[in-house]
Amino acid sequence: MRKWTIALTVTTVALCSASSALAQTGSPSFFITSEGVGNGAALGGLDGADRHCAMLADAAGFGDRTWRAYLSTTASGGQPGVNARDRIGTGPWYNATGALIAESVADLHGEAPHWSKQTALNEKGEVVNGRGDSPNRHDILTGSQPDGTAYAPGEDTTCNDWTGSGEGSARVGHHDRTGGGENPESFLSAHGSRGCSQENLQASGGDGLFYCFAADAGSGDAAVNPSVSAYALKR
């Protein structure tokens, strides 16, 4: 009888662990761009950045979503600023292999326990180079404060709202949660870039990359289904 009790206990624990693991999988709804547009922080504004997200997602096989770049813009010319956190929907979001990145907007801008260099993958399911790698590409364009909101007008934090590739600066985060700057562990707002050109971004540990989120991600994405497993296996 004791053997049966132990066996049932082990089986129950195993099933609970498996259920927990499965609950952490879902359809791809987040990635870091594997490449920038090639012109520094001149992305063609928010629309150009969104198109780049959609193009990369389509090439990776999950383009049938509403993709939005995680970028803020600054208020100017009577037009209000745009907060990156308001562009990306409500979550939850999963990476290209189906692993949970963040459960909600609050989770993303809080402790974000699921976020790491190993989970913040590009659309191909690959780890993006970080500090200590060559080349270092961990400076990710956001133009945002740590809470995902835009900066007040004044100092340039968005390379002229993602149209400039010369002088100026853009706020960047460290996707690997390590490095220098005022907030070295922040993947949303670590420090400002040295400039807006491709060369300046690369010189300080970036490459003009940015985050893409599916704005139409929802609870249905968390449903476990064979297609997610098959997609992950391909990676």
Rosetta silent file (secondary structure, phi, psi, omega in degrees, C-alpha in Angstrom):
SEQUENCE: MRKWTIALTVTTVALCSASSALAQTGSPSFFITSEGVGNGAALGGLDGADRHCAMLADAAGFGDRTWRAYLSTTASGGQPGVNARDRIGTGPWYNATGALIAESVADLHGEAPHWSKQTALNEKGEVVNGRGDSPNRHDILTGSQPDGTAYAPGEDTTCNDWTGSGEGSARVGHHDRTGGGENPESFLSAHGSRGCSQENLQASGGDGLFYCFAADAGSGDAAVNPSVSAYALKR
SCORE:     score description
SCORE:     0.000 S_00000001
   1 L     0.000  -40.056  179.832    0.000    0.000    0.000 S_00000001
   2 H   -61.970  -39.508  179.215    2.880    2.340    0.863 S_00000001
   3 H   -62.597  -40.743  179.489    4.435    1.732   -2.571 S_00000001
   4 H   -64.595  -39.604 -179.576    1.156    2.654   -4.270 S_00000001
   5 H   -63.713  -44.032  178.776    0.928    5.866   -2.210 S_00000001
   6 H   -63.372  -43.953 -179.570    4.467    6.877   -3.159 S_00000001
   7 H   -61.412  -43.300 -179.647    3.835    6.049   -6.824 S_00000001
   8 H   -66.109  -38.837  179.155    0.636    8.105   -6.890 S_00000001
   9 H   -63.375  -45.898  178.982    2.368   11.035   -5.194 S_00000001
  10 H   -62.085  -42.582  179.956    5.231   11.006   -7.709 S_00000001
  11 H   -63.506  -42.643  179.892    2.789   10.736  -10.609 S_00000001
  12 H   -62.497  -44.821  178.953    0.707   13.640   -9.275 S_00000001
  13 H   -61.898  -42.474 -179.825    3.794   15.853   -8.870 S_00000001
  14 H   -63.257  -42.648 -179.940    4.972   14.957  -12.380 S_00000001
  15 H   -66.014  -40.063  178.602    1.570   15.764  -13.884 S_00000001
  16 H   -64.062  -41.516  179.270    1.411   19.084  -12.039 S_00000001
  17 H   -64.219  -42.305  179.691    4.907   19.979  -13.246 S_00000001
  18 H   -64.317  -41.520  179.573    4.013   19.051  -16.818 S_00000001
  19 H   -62.923  -41.217  179.049    0.802   21.075  -16.617 S_00000001
  20 H   -63.394  -41.194 -179.268    2.728   24.078  -15.304 S_00000001
  21 H   -65.114  -42.513 -179.146    5.272   23.776  -18.112 S_00000001
  22 H   -64.954  -34.257 -178.541    2.568   23.523  -20.762 S_00000001
  23 H   -66.250  -18.026 -178.058    0.833   26.607  -19.350 S_00000001
  24 L   -89.993    5.553 -179.315    3.981   28.579  -20.085 S_00000001
  25 E  -108.164  153.377  179.172    3.800   27.937  -23.830 S_00000001
  26 L  -170.053  178.261 -179.344    1.907   29.856  -26.481 S_00000001
  27 L   -70.408  142.768 -179.155    1.868   31.197  -30.011 S_00000001
  28 L   -55.088  125.743 -179.995    4.774   33.544  -30.938 S_00000001
  29 L  -144.501   14.261  176.694    3.836   37.128  -30.076 S_00000001
  30 E  -154.286  144.691  169.524    7.155   38.786  -29.235 S_00000001
  31 E  -164.275  160.374  168.335   10.641   39.032  -30.689 S_00000001
  32 E   -93.187  137.704  179.797   13.712   41.215  -30.983 S_00000001
  33 L   -62.084  134.193  179.380   14.394   42.130  -34.592 S_00000001
  34 L   -71.774  -19.916  177.810   17.229   40.006  -35.968 S_00000001
  35 L  -150.638  151.804  176.318   18.318   43.041  -37.981 S_00000001
  36 L   -84.983 -168.482  179.009   17.559   46.738  -38.021 S_00000001
  37 L   -81.814  -11.146  176.433   16.493   48.735  -41.048 S_00000001
  38 L    93.876    4.342 -179.305   20.150   49.504  -41.781 S_00000001
  39 L  -129.112   46.166 -179.402   20.013   53.255  -41.303 S_00000001
  40 L    63.285 -133.138 -179.124   20.654   53.642  -37.613 S_00000001
  41 L   -91.896    6.209  174.764   17.658   54.925  -35.686 S_00000001
  42 L   -81.715   92.521 -173.789   15.968   56.290  -38.833 S_00000001
  43 L   -99.359   -1.304 -173.724   13.253   53.652  -38.943 S_00000001
  44 L    85.415   29.729 -177.885   10.698   55.546  -40.959 S_00000001
  45 H    70.777 -170.795  179.294    8.847   56.638  -37.845 S_00000001
  46 H   -63.269  -39.125 -179.582    6.527   54.317  -35.967 S_00000001
  47 H   -62.148  -42.199  179.304    4.854   53.173  -39.186 S_00000001
  48 H   -65.249  -39.469  178.774    8.183   52.162  -40.703 S_00000001
  49 H   -66.269  -40.838  177.600    9.170   50.284  -37.552 S_00000001
  50 H   -62.619  -40.429  178.965    5.833   48.459  -37.481 S_00000001
  51 H   -64.084  -37.602  179.312    6.282   47.421  -41.108 S_00000001
  52 H   -65.125  -41.741  175.680    9.735   46.071  -40.302 S_00000001
  53 H   -58.193  -47.991 -177.947    8.264   43.998  -37.475 S_00000001
  54 H   -63.478  -38.878 -179.484    5.567   42.637  -39.784 S_00000001
  55 H   -64.252  -45.643 -179.605    8.068   41.822  -42.522 S_00000001
  56 H   -67.739  -39.165  178.737   10.348   39.849  -40.202 S_00000001
  57 H   -64.325  -40.608  179.488    7.410   38.060  -38.590 S_00000001
  58 H   -63.426  -42.418  179.230    6.048   37.097  -41.993 S_00000001
  59 H   -64.732  -27.968 -179.068    9.418   35.686  -43.060 S_00000001
  60 H   -86.588   -8.302  176.295    9.503   33.649  -39.833 S_00000001
  61 L   100.009    9.319  176.056    6.062   32.172  -40.482 S_00000001
  62 L  -136.779   51.360 -178.696    3.854   34.100  -38.061 S_00000001
  63 L   -84.032   -5.449 -176.209    3.028   37.282  -39.913 S_00000001
  64 L   -84.642   50.630  178.783   -0.742   36.930  -39.520 S_00000001
  65 L  -139.259  169.959  175.779   -0.798   39.170  -36.472 S_00000001
  66 L   -94.737   99.222 -174.254   -0.923   42.907  -35.716 S_00000001
  67 E   -92.793  135.928  179.489    2.726   43.679  -34.998 S_00000001
  68 E  -131.580  136.662  175.976    3.822   46.821  -33.206 S_00000001
  69 E   -76.939  139.260  177.478    7.309   48.121  -32.442 S_00000001
  70 L   -83.182   86.394 -177.593    7.940   48.892  -28.797 S_00000001
  71 L  -142.655  140.322  173.616    8.852   52.543  -29.339 S_00000001
  72 L  -103.140  159.254  171.696    7.758   55.839  -27.817 S_00000001
  73 E  -128.209  158.499 -176.032    7.682   59.237  -29.509 S_00000001
  74 L   -98.081  142.824  177.493    7.941   62.699  -27.960 S_00000001
  75 L   -62.014  134.597  178.117    5.219   65.336  -28.060 S_00000001
  76 E  -164.087  153.466  177.185    6.004   68.076  -30.594 S_00000001
  77 L    56.395   32.295  179.875    4.274   70.517  -32.918 S_00000001
  78 L    82.703   -3.353  179.285    1.033   70.275  -30.999 S_00000001
  79 E   -96.310  136.930 -179.281    0.962   66.501  -31.377 S_00000001
  80 L   -72.105  156.532  174.964    0.960   64.359  -28.233 S_00000001
  81 L   -73.232  165.268  178.525    3.702   61.848  -27.546 S_00000001
  82 E  -117.387  131.314  178.046    3.116   58.124  -27.912 S_00000001
  83 L   -91.276  128.540  179.978    3.849   55.680  -25.111 S_00000001
  84 H   -56.441  -39.091 -176.867    5.393   52.381  -26.174 S_00000001
  85 H   -64.058  -22.876 -178.576    3.405   50.539  -23.511 S_00000001
  86 H   -87.154   -5.067 -174.511    0.143   51.726  -25.082 S_00000001
  87 L   -96.053  -14.580 -162.333    0.992   50.314  -28.534 S_00000001
  88 L  -107.075    9.475  180.000    1.452   46.630  -27.766 S_00000001
  89 L    82.910 -157.790 -172.878   -1.887   45.334  -26.535 S_00000001
  90 L  -115.194   -7.866 -178.547   -2.486   43.570  -23.239 S_00000001
  91 L    79.837 -175.186    2.600   -0.546   40.299  -23.518 S_00000001
  92 L   -73.876  163.381 -179.556    0.359   37.655  -22.611 S_00000001
  93 E  -123.306  142.394 -177.934    3.369   37.482  -24.948 S_00000001
  94 E  -127.449  148.585 -179.403    5.458   34.480  -25.955 S_00000001
  95 L   -80.040 -174.091 -173.406    8.758   34.252  -27.789 S_00000001
  96 L   -68.011  -16.276  177.196    9.445   32.462  -31.077 S_00000001
  97 L  -102.299    4.341  176.423    9.807   29.097  -29.346 S_00000001
  98 L    93.150    4.672 -179.929    6.590   29.512  -27.359 S_00000001
  99 E   -82.331  141.417 -179.472    8.116   30.463  -23.983 S_00000001
 100 E   -65.454  131.824  176.432    6.334   33.074  -21.864 S_00000001
 101 E  -103.206  -46.955  178.495    7.953   36.531  -21.877 S_00000001
 102 E  -157.355  143.068 -177.211    5.386   38.565  -19.935 S_00000001
 103 L   -84.028  -26.002 -174.735    1.852   37.937  -18.772 S_00000001
 104 L  -161.927  174.938  176.446    0.612   41.524  -19.009 S_00000001
 105 H   -61.884  -41.009  179.325    1.622   45.153  -19.429 S_00000001
 106 H   -64.598  -40.632  179.101    2.052   45.405  -15.667 S_00000001
 107 H   -64.854  -42.930 -179.598    4.227   42.282  -15.598 S_00000001
 108 H   -61.318  -38.547 -176.695    6.378   43.575  -18.467 S_00000001
 109 L   -98.959   11.207  175.589    7.002   46.875  -16.696 S_00000001
 110 L  -106.201 -130.157 -179.799    7.388   45.308  -13.271 S_00000001
 111 L   -74.849  -24.664  178.126    9.882   42.651  -12.210 S_00000001
 112 L    46.633   61.855 -174.958    9.383   40.725  -15.490 S_00000001
 113 L   -66.015  -18.544 -178.026   10.683   37.423  -14.052 S_00000001
 114 L   -87.480   -7.881 -174.616   10.355   35.585  -17.375 S_00000001
 115 L   -90.448  127.001  174.657   12.611   37.995  -19.255 S_00000001
 116 L  -156.391  173.866  177.101   16.287   37.101  -19.767 S_00000001
 117 L   -59.339  -33.590 -177.479   18.890   36.960  -22.511 S_00000001
 118 L   -77.920  -18.472 -179.776   17.886   33.328  -23.058 S_00000001
 119 L  -107.413  -24.811  179.360   14.179   34.085  -23.506 S_00000001
 120 L   -82.335   76.923 -172.992   14.276   37.481  -25.280 S_00000001
 121 E   -92.851  165.260  172.721   14.929   35.858  -28.666 S_00000001
 122 E   -82.722 -179.385 -174.930   14.749   37.171  -32.214 S_00000001
 123 L   -66.443  -15.877  178.491   12.049   36.076  -34.667 S_00000001
 124 L   -90.149   -0.120 -178.269   14.184   33.100  -35.732 S_00000001
 125 L    80.882   21.469 -177.613   14.288   31.779  -32.187 S_00000001
 126 L  -102.809  148.099  174.047   17.929   32.777  -31.777 S_00000001
 127 E   -72.776  134.629  179.845   19.654   34.356  -28.779 S_00000001
 128 L   -88.851  134.919  179.522   20.720   37.940  -29.526 S_00000001
 129 L   -52.343  137.259  177.954   24.325   38.866  -28.733 S_00000001
 130 L  -125.623 -162.249 -179.705   24.736   40.657  -25.437 S_00000001
 131 L   -62.975  132.397 -177.808   27.488   42.054  -23.284 S_00000001
 132 L    98.052  -15.687  176.396   30.576   39.838  -23.530 S_00000001
 133 L   -94.614  163.415  178.172   29.662   38.618  -27.019 S_00000001
 134 L  -128.205  118.560   -2.898   31.218   39.862  -30.231 S_00000001
 135 L   -81.430  155.413  174.785   29.714   41.986  -31.535 S_00000001
 136 L   -75.672  127.750 -179.637   27.683   43.243  -28.595 S_00000001
 137 L  -128.124   28.140 -169.874   24.125   44.081  -29.767 S_00000001
 138 L   -82.070   -9.727  176.012   22.352   44.490  -26.436 S_00000001
 139 E   -77.009  108.201 -177.178   21.342   48.173  -26.831 S_00000001
 140 E  -107.000  125.441 -178.357   17.718   47.913  -27.997 S_00000001
 141 E   -62.239  130.845  174.800   15.945   51.061  -29.200 S_00000001
 142 L  -138.724  -35.683 -176.245   12.913   52.040  -27.113 S_00000001
 143 L    63.822   23.253 -170.656   12.840   55.829  -26.614 S_00000001
 144 E  -124.210  159.151  169.962   11.050   55.072  -23.377 S_00000001
 145 L   -80.272  169.024 -178.835   11.219   55.499  -19.637 S_00000001
 146 L   -56.628  -25.929  179.894   11.352   52.356  -17.451 S_00000001
 147 L   -91.290    7.793  175.763    7.560   52.355  -17.172 S_00000001
 148 L    85.823    7.835  179.545    7.142   52.389  -20.954 S_00000001
 149 L   -98.743  161.753  179.884    6.057   56.012  -21.253 S_00000001
 150 E   -74.787  154.866  173.717    7.543   58.733  -23.451 S_00000001
 151 L   -78.493  155.927  176.627    9.948   61.327  -22.145 S_00000001
 152 L   -69.150  154.210  178.541    8.838   64.938  -21.856 S_00000001
 153 L   -57.197  147.197 -179.524    9.854   67.279  -24.710 S_00000001
 154 L   145.113 -107.615  178.110   13.350   68.676  -24.459 S_00000001
 155 L   -67.967  138.178 -178.432   16.364   66.420  -24.790 S_00000001
 156 L   -68.793  124.141  177.506   16.180   64.073  -27.769 S_00000001
 157 L  -125.690    5.994 -176.234   15.396   60.509  -26.657 S_00000001
 158 E  -136.205   16.695 -176.354   13.959   59.149  -29.925 S_00000001
 159 H    47.724   57.254  179.772   16.354   60.313  -32.661 S_00000001
 160 H    55.118   52.863  177.989   13.754   62.791  -33.866 S_00000001
 161 H    54.220   44.483  172.964   10.901   60.327  -33.468 S_00000001
 162 H    66.323   34.638  174.929   12.743   57.559  -35.340 S_00000001
 163 L  -123.351   -5.098 -175.163   13.534   59.605  -38.441 S_00000001
 164 L  -103.985  141.573  177.631   17.101   60.712  -37.643 S_00000001
 165 L  -130.144   23.683  179.929   20.363   58.947  -38.455 S_00000001
 166 L  -125.271 -115.601  179.134   22.811   61.708  -37.542 S_00000001
 167 L   -74.421  158.984 -179.611   23.016   63.844  -34.438 S_00000001
 168 L   122.262 -166.766 -179.337   20.768   63.185  -31.484 S_00000001
 169 L  -157.978  156.279  176.137   20.183   60.289  -29.155 S_00000001
 170 E  -132.207  140.048  175.481   17.748   57.480  -28.461 S_00000001
 171 E   -72.474  135.591 -179.264   16.925   55.819  -25.193 S_00000001
 172 E  -129.164  155.219  174.432   17.900   52.132  -25.259 S_00000001
 173 E  -113.727  161.999  177.515   17.364   49.112  -23.023 S_00000001
 174 E  -102.162  107.448 -176.252   19.648   46.131  -22.382 S_00000001
 175 L   -63.426  -23.072  179.656   17.876   42.965  -23.480 S_00000001
 176 L   -93.417    3.575  174.001   20.392   40.912  -21.444 S_00000001
 177 L    59.630   36.203  176.508   19.728   42.993  -18.325 S_00000001
 178 L  -153.757  157.038  179.183   23.372   43.894  -17.745 S_00000001
 179 L   138.681 -152.068 -179.100   25.822   46.639  -18.733 S_00000001
 180 L  -109.115 -170.848  179.668   26.403   50.305  -18.027 S_00000001
 181 L    99.531 -179.116 -178.607   24.284   53.430  -17.803 S_00000001
 182 L   -68.957  -34.177 -178.734   21.898   54.784  -15.202 S_00000001
 183 L  -129.605   70.069 -171.305   19.729   51.661  -15.248 S_00000001
 184 L   -59.541  -26.365 -177.905   22.062   48.883  -16.443 S_00000001
 185 L   -92.592    0.006 -178.833   19.634   46.030  -15.704 S_00000001
 186 L   -82.969  126.540  175.645   16.691   47.640  -17.478 S_00000001
 187 L   -87.305    0.918 -179.649   15.702   46.073  -20.787 S_00000001
 188 L  -113.677  -30.108 -174.885   13.491   49.096  -21.460 S_00000001
 189 L  -158.653   79.510 -177.631   15.512   52.160  -20.459 S_00000001
 190 L   -89.132  -44.456 -177.587   19.190   51.702  -19.572 S_00000001
 191 E  -171.563  177.090  176.544   20.780   54.837  -21.062 S_00000001
 192 E   -91.235  151.992  178.328   20.888   57.131  -24.093 S_00000001
 193 L   -77.520  163.627  179.850   22.749   56.218  -27.282 S_00000001
 194 L   -73.860  -21.956 -179.008   25.863   58.097  -28.422 S_00000001
 195 L  -174.647 -165.152 -175.939   24.135   59.199  -31.601 S_00000001
 196 L  -117.104   -6.685  179.922   21.614   58.068  -34.189 S_00000001
 197 L   -78.006  161.865  177.958   23.759   56.704  -37.018 S_00000001
 198 H   -58.467  -41.663 -178.851   24.357   53.003  -37.535 S_00000001
 199 H   -64.346  -43.124  179.812   28.022   53.501  -36.673 S_00000001
 200 H   -66.869  -38.706  178.481   27.246   55.360  -33.437 S_00000001
 201 H   -64.735  -42.348  179.942   24.727   52.748  -32.340 S_00000001
 202 H   -67.863  -34.212 -178.040   27.216   49.958  -32.995 S_00000001
 203 H   -64.498  -25.905 -178.179   30.009   51.812  -31.197 S_00000001
 204 L  -106.915   15.571  175.438   28.071   51.758  -27.928 S_00000001
 205 L    95.738   27.999  177.864   26.887   48.144  -28.095 S_00000001
 206 E  -129.394 -174.525  178.207   23.829   48.318  -30.335 S_00000001
 207 E  -157.338   20.189 -179.779   22.817   47.626  -33.915 S_00000001
 208 E    76.088   22.628  179.450   19.544   49.465  -34.460 S_00000001
 209 E   -85.445  158.365  176.538   17.463   46.543  -33.164 S_00000001
 210 E  -151.278  168.450 -177.985   14.104   46.942  -31.428 S_00000001
 211 E   -87.775  144.294  174.438   11.337   44.911  -29.795 S_00000001
 212 E  -124.657  131.501  179.528    8.217   43.746  -31.632 S_00000001
 213 E  -124.844  146.224  173.985    5.001   42.728  -29.875 S_00000001
 214 E   -83.469  114.971 -178.149    1.742   41.331  -31.236 S_00000001
 215 L   -71.553  -15.758  179.518   -0.902   43.873  -30.221 S_00000001
 216 L  -100.800   16.424  175.902   -3.592   41.241  -30.736 S_00000001
 217 L   -65.466  143.988 -179.408   -2.048   38.754  -28.298 S_00000001
 218 L  -155.945 -174.637 -176.121   -4.598   37.408  -25.843 S_00000001
 219 H   -60.709  -27.896 -179.957   -5.534   34.616  -23.502 S_00000001
 220 H   -64.878  -23.038 -179.919   -6.241   32.314  -26.443 S_00000001
 221 H   -68.847  -20.058 -177.058   -2.540   32.334  -27.316 S_00000001
 222 H   -82.021   -9.436  179.976   -1.797   30.453  -24.119 S_00000001
 223 L   -63.981  131.784 -179.172   -3.776   27.419  -25.215 S_00000001
 224 L   -76.873  126.611  178.403   -1.481   24.441  -25.658 S_00000001
 225 L  -146.540  155.911 -175.652   -1.675   23.076  -29.170 S_00000001
 226 H   -58.026  -29.873 -175.373    0.490   20.867  -31.403 S_00000001
 227 H   -64.472  -34.659  178.965    1.392   23.714  -33.765 S_00000001
 228 H   -66.787  -46.122 -179.922    3.356   25.509  -31.063 S_00000001
 229 H   -61.561  -40.895 -179.697    5.320   22.395  -30.193 S_00000001
 230 H   -66.183  -39.084  179.457    6.003   21.704  -33.850 S_00000001
 231 H   -64.173  -44.001 -178.849    7.158   25.274  -34.382 S_00000001
 232 H   -63.195  -38.605 -179.425    9.489   25.069  -31.387 S_00000001
 233 H   -64.425  -32.989  179.208   10.938   21.794  -32.610 S_00000001
 234 H   -64.843  -26.479 -177.521   11.804   23.370  -35.949 S_00000001
 235 L   -82.073    0.000    0.000   13.937   25.880  -34.074 S_00000001
